[in-house]
């Protein structure tokens, strides 16, 4: 089985991060969550420095070409017009970025 190494300086984004529990997966993790309630609770539970923000997968609050690696776990199936989310993923990934 092949393994994947994402350098510590890479920008890693999780779409639909819920309470942000996967922040431990990478030192430069950034979470995007649709629910403002979940974002608030995550910061209460995990600390106000948690790099999580409210956002819609169809209009990501990220600059074009700013993400090195992007992932989502059990979230995109809940996004209406998911094609727009895929376009946004393509927009924010750096050329050669992973997903």
Buried (B, 14 or more C-beta within 10 A) or exposed (E): EEEEEBEEEBBBBBBBBBBBEBBEEBEBBBBBBBEEEBBEBBBEEBEEEBEBBBBBBBEBEBEEEBBBBBBBEEBBEEBEEEEBBBEBBEBBBBEEBBB
